[in-house]
């Protein structure tokens, strides 16, 4: 058997193995998604994998992905630490888009990254003030990071990277 035939057979076997692994993984993800959906209470909005849920006083009211907010107006500013341009979508615009009722100024908005065990709590008055530029920027990995010009959220160390949860508490 020639060298070319051996390489061709090895390539075909490799492609079959990769295809098999990908097929099994897709089937597993589908089964997990179906089982998670059956655990959700009736009437609660379902979230796409990788989406960020928005809960108000303990009830999930919406969820979104970076692709879903792509139609909202974009904002940008130069960060205080390195002067790099941060561009994305204002958190106020996102919440206004997804919430039926306006939030009172004293509403607390907690943005959390469970993966990084990091969070920040802001008031609606802080988020709604356009001068603060409280916004989500798309990271290089395709996840959202919360950035701002607010003194307690204006450096990379303070940003909430890999955001995966927004919780709103209305007193």
Phi, psi and omega in degrees: 000134184282163180300319181297320180293320178297316178297319179296315179296317179297319178296318179296316178298317179298316178297320178296319178296314180298315178299319178296314179298315180296320179296315179297318180296319178297319178295319179296316179298320180296318180294320178296317180297319179293320180290323177294323181293326180289341179275346182286137175298147181298137179091348180277134180300138178271153182246138175288151177304134180084359180277162181255115180283147174245120177245142177239119182048045175086356182248126179290125182248340181192172171206156182211160175242164177303325179294324183291331182265003182299339181273349179288157179297144180265155177227161178205156175204164176266125183292153185289332187283309185240355181073014178281148179284127173253126181224142181178221187235134179295135178300323179300318179295320180296311182294320178297322180294320187266341183262138182287322184251147176293151180268144173286155182305328184273001177299138180262131181241115180256124177250127189228147169241106178292326181298318182262359182051054183223144179204163174216144177244127181235158173271160177298326179300320178292317182292321184284342181285112183298336180292338181278342181048049174283109188210162174264133175243144179279125179281172178297337180269359179090007176263167181263140174237139178272123180232163181191170171265357177300140182305329181268009180214028187253004176238159182303324180296330183268342181299150176261095182272153182059045180303134178223012182196135172233123181239127181246131177242121178255118182292000000 
